[in-house]
Amino acid sequence: MDRKLVVLGIPWEVDTEGLREYMSNYGDLEDCIVMKERSTGRSRGFGYVTFASANDAKSVLSREHILGERLLEVKIATPKEEMKSPVKKVTRIFVARIPLSVDESTFQRHFEEYGEITDLYMPKDQVSKAHRGFGFITFASAGSVENLMADTHELGGATVVVDRATPKEDDFKPINRMSQGGYGAYNAYISAATRYAAVGAPTLYDHPGPVYGRGESSRGMGKKIFVGRLPQEANVDDLRHYFGRFGRILDVYVPKDPKRSGHRGFGFVTFAEDGVADRVSHRSHEICGQQD
């Protein structure tokens, strides 16, 4: 088994020595480093640890790790040669939190401004025949996807969640042939962050409870909330400070916008105790002047 592990989610204030001190509790280390930005010297939030024993590395992988009140994600480090595979151009997007008032033609009109659409699919509820609050669009050009990802999108007066839809397998069946009976099949196209935004995580700035699927609740996600309509001036520290009054926080994540400086207008907060997320989602909140 590999002895080198990658550690994600390291608190910004933890340096190489801090990570070494923590990980040495699980065995002797051959190497340890927290990666830094070359220009500023600031932590990049992840690092690498190499154990002297494969058994010690295996033991670390089997445990949950909290450092500085933040939940770490520990995985086997991917060899550099495996990371050099070319990135495929994405032509398909996943759109979630679509209001029920938005029909297929409105959905299409909004996104066709970015380029030619070759396929559009909004799964329908088998009972009500209404759409299920999410959909997929395939463009003729990957450039259309890159351009639209730089913008915030509103449909029916609500901000929708948009993400690239990348199939995990080349031979995954086309969207227009997929079953409408469940949500599981769509997970092959959707990032974990987007799944939280689309199905199940208690949310702020939207009414809590089932929104997508057929009565899908927030079971199993009672510690995490999705924070939408986040002002650009708000950052991770602002979220941690604000929501810290409701309970101990394990993690705060605000996805960066790859096309411009700043974030993508939403984030996630994970609490240490069950039930806190549900209570928080039923209250009104104001962050940096933005109120629901």
Secondary structure, DSSP 4 states (H G I P E B T S, - for coil): ---EEEEE---TT--HHHHHHHHGGGS-EEEEEEEE-TTT--EEEEEEEEES-HHHHHHHHTS-EEETTEEEEEEEPPPHHHHTSPPPPP-EEEEE---TT--HHHHHHHHGGGS-EEEEE--B-TTT-SB-SEEEEEES-HHHHHHHTTS--EETTEEPEEEE---SSTTPPPGGGS-SS-SGGGGGGS-HHHHHHHTTS-EESS--S--STTT---TT-TTEEEE-S--TT--HHHHHHHHTTTS-EEEEE-PBPTTSSSB-S-EEEEESSTTHHHHHHTS--EETTEE-
